[in-house]
Amino acid sequence: MQGGFAGFALALLGFCVWLIRAILKLSRDTQEVVRANTEAITKQIDCLDRVANHSEHAEIEVRRLRFLLESRPCLYRPEDHGGKNSKKADQANTAP
């Protein structure tokens, strides 16, 4: 009887050791997945920050170019684009 109990206790102890090792391996694997996901999310956020920064700079440059074009009447005339004193607007008002 005592031999059976000792054998069962030893088998149970072996099972507990195996279970703890399996849990530790699963924990390490889970930590690796979390680390990889965190790294991927960080890269995506950095990329989105760069895109947002680039679009802000592009918007500033477009505004600057528009200002430069509008300041040169030989390149950009508001009346050619439906401005207040446009010939098209005058023709529309005087047409029968």
Buried (B, 14 or more C-beta within 10 A) or exposed (E): EEEEEEEEEEEEEEEEEEEEEEEEEEEEEEEEEEEEEEEEEEEEEEEEEEEEEEEEEEEEEEEEEEEEEEEEEEEEEEBEEEEEEBEEEEEEEEEE
